[in-house]
Amino acid sequence: MPLTQEGEEVVSAPGTRLISVVDDDDSVREATASLLRSFGFSVKEFASAEQFLDSPFLGKTACLILDVRMPGMSGAELQRQLASERRRVPIIFITAHDDQAMQAKVMRGGAIDFLRKPFSEEALFRAVYSGLGNPAGNQDFQVR
């Protein structure tokens, strides 16, 4: 693993791992995607669950950042559909609403995390690494 000048390990994001961001709010979607790119990830953006499902990136997505409430198909509905199709993609939900019942529901459905907007860079970093099976909880958080 690469080291900083101080000799500490640096968690580097594998650039070949695709992260898909699905959010109907353009500013949130674009900001989240930009942040993920700053971590070194490849990112695809989608304005709706339907757009994501119709894309050629569904089967290539290593981790999904998904808004809970969207017009049309909601994030929870997309989670259920992916589960019914036996598509196992780690999902991190993001929301502007403090809905504990929804949080419990999607976490029972296998979500990795449930982040409330505005979420911190570190919270997103740790959730994505956890979703990719590489918990960063004991690593120093560093954005390049």
C-alpha positions as CSV (number, residue, x, y, z in Angstrom):
1,M,0.0,0.0,0.0
2,P,1.4,3.5,-0.7
3,L,2.8,5.5,2.1
4,T,2.6,9.3,2.9
5,Q,5.8,11.2,3.5
6,E,5.2,10.6,7.2
7,G,5.2,6.8,6.6
8,E,1.5,6.4,7.1
9,E,-0.5,4.1,4.9
10,V,-2.8,5.8,2.4
11,V,-6.0,4.1,1.4
12,S,-6.2,4.5,-2.4
13,A,-9.4,4.0,-4.4
14,P,-9.2,1.4,-7.2
15,G,-10.0,3.5,-10.3
16,T,-11.5,0.5,-12.0
17,R,-14.3,0.2,-9.5
18,L,-17.4,1.9,-10.8
19,I,-19.6,3.9,-8.4
20,S,-23.0,4.8,-9.7
21,V,-24.8,7.8,-8.1
22,V,-28.6,8.0,-8.5
23,D,-30.2,11.2,-7.3
24,D,-32.9,13.4,-8.9
25,D,-31.3,16.5,-7.4
26,D,-28.8,17.7,-10.0
27,S,-26.6,19.6,-7.5
28,V,-26.4,16.7,-5.0
29,R,-25.7,14.2,-7.7
30,E,-23.0,16.3,-9.3
31,A,-21.3,17.2,-6.0
32,T,-21.4,13.6,-4.8
33,A,-19.9,12.3,-8.1
34,S,-17.2,15.0,-8.0
35,L,-16.3,14.0,-4.5
36,L,-16.1,10.4,-5.4
37,R,-13.9,11.2,-8.4
38,S,-11.6,13.1,-6.0
39,F,-11.2,9.8,-4.1
40,G,-10.1,8.2,-7.4
41,F,-13.2,6.3,-8.4
42,S,-14.8,6.0,-11.8
43,V,-18.3,7.5,-11.4
44,K,-21.5,7.4,-13.5
45,E,-24.5,9.7,-12.7
46,F,-28.2,9.0,-13.1
47,A,-31.1,11.3,-12.5
48,S,-33.6,8.4,-11.8
49,A,-33.7,4.8,-10.8
50,E,-35.3,4.0,-14.2
51,Q,-32.4,5.7,-16.0
52,F,-29.9,3.6,-14.0
53,L,-31.9,0.3,-14.7
54,D,-31.9,1.1,-18.4
55,S,-28.2,1.8,-18.5
56,P,-25.4,-0.5,-19.6
57,F,-23.7,0.2,-16.2
58,L,-26.1,-1.7,-14.0
59,G,-24.0,-4.9,-14.1
60,K,-20.7,-3.0,-13.9
61,T,-21.5,-1.0,-10.7
62,A,-19.4,-2.0,-7.7
63,C,-21.3,0.3,-5.3
64,L,-24.5,2.3,-5.6
65,I,-25.1,5.7,-4.0
66,L,-28.9,6.0,-4.0
67,D,-31.3,8.8,-3.0
68,V,-34.2,7.5,-0.9
69,R,-37.0,9.7,-2.3
70,M,-37.2,10.3,-6.0
71,P,-40.1,10.8,-8.5
72,G,-41.1,7.6,-10.2
73,M,-39.2,4.6,-8.6
74,S,-37.9,5.4,-5.2
75,G,-34.6,4.2,-3.9
76,A,-36.2,1.6,-1.7
77,E,-38.2,0.3,-4.7
78,L,-34.9,0.0,-6.7
79,Q,-33.3,-1.8,-3.8
80,R,-36.2,-4.3,-3.7
81,Q,-36.1,-4.8,-7.5
82,L,-32.3,-5.4,-7.5
83,A,-32.8,-7.9,-4.7
84,S,-35.6,-9.7,-6.5
85,E,-33.3,-10.0,-9.6
86,R,-30.5,-11.3,-7.3
87,R,-28.3,-8.4,-8.2
88,R,-26.0,-7.9,-5.3
89,V,-24.6,-4.5,-5.4
90,P,-23.7,-2.6,-2.2
91,I,-26.1,0.3,-1.7
92,I,-25.5,3.5,0.3
93,F,-28.6,5.5,0.8
94,I,-28.6,9.2,1.0
95,T,-31.5,11.4,2.1
96,A,-32.5,14.9,3.2
97,H,-35.3,13.4,5.4
98,D,-34.8,12.0,8.9
99,D,-37.0,9.0,8.4
100,Q,-36.1,6.3,10.9
101,A,-38.7,3.9,9.7
102,M,-37.3,4.1,6.1
103,Q,-33.7,3.8,7.5
104,A,-34.7,0.6,9.3
105,K,-36.4,-0.8,6.2
106,V,-33.5,-0.3,3.8
107,M,-30.9,-1.4,6.3
108,R,-32.9,-4.6,6.8
109,G,-32.9,-4.9,3.0
110,G,-29.1,-5.0,3.1
111,A,-28.0,-1.4,2.7
112,I,-24.5,-0.6,3.7
113,D,-25.2,2.8,5.2
114,F,-27.9,5.5,5.4
115,L,-26.4,9.0,5.2
116,R,-28.3,12.2,5.8
117,K,-27.7,15.2,3.6
118,P,-25.5,17.0,4.0
119,F,-23.1,14.2,4.8
120,S,-19.4,14.6,5.4
121,E,-16.7,13.6,3.0
122,E,-15.4,11.2,5.6
123,A,-18.8,9.5,6.1
124,L,-19.1,8.9,2.3
125,F,-15.5,7.7,2.1
126,R,-16.0,5.2,4.9
127,A,-19.3,4.0,3.6
128,V,-18.0,3.4,0.0
129,Y,-14.9,1.6,1.3
130,S,-17.1,-0.6,3.5
131,G,-19.4,-1.3,0.6
132,L,-16.5,-2.4,-1.5
133,G,-15.4,-4.8,1.3
134,N,-12.5,-2.8,2.4
135,P,-13.5,-1.1,5.7
136,A,-11.6,2.1,6.1
137,G,-12.6,2.6,9.7
138,N,-9.0,2.2,10.9
139,Q,-7.4,4.1,8.1
140,D,-6.7,7.8,8.0
141,F,-9.2,9.7,5.9
142,Q,-7.4,11.6,3.1
143,V,-8.8,13.2,0.0
144,R,-6.3,13.7,-2.8
